[in-house]
Amino acid sequence: MTRRSSPLHRDAESSPHALCLHGETVTPYEAWAFAQFLKRAGWDHYRTLAIGDDEATAMQAAAERLRQALAQQGYAPR
């Protein structure tokens, strides 16, 4: 399957525009893919990668804020 034919790519093309975060540009495809990742990531993912529960909680909270910011820009996968 090519990238152009994937549903992810089609959805990203319909999103408004690329995002710019502190001078770094994120393409619509990358923003959509990251929004998908944030939607799918759960406590177990954060806890596995964290030093402890406090760090996992902070990671999850930051990810949720990023997910909300992406959603406000039109990157809100179902």
Secondary structure by P-SEA (a helix, b strand, c coil): ccccccaaaaaaaaccbbbbcccccccaaaaaaaaaaaaaccaaaaaaacccaaaaaaaaaaaaaaaaaaaaaccccc
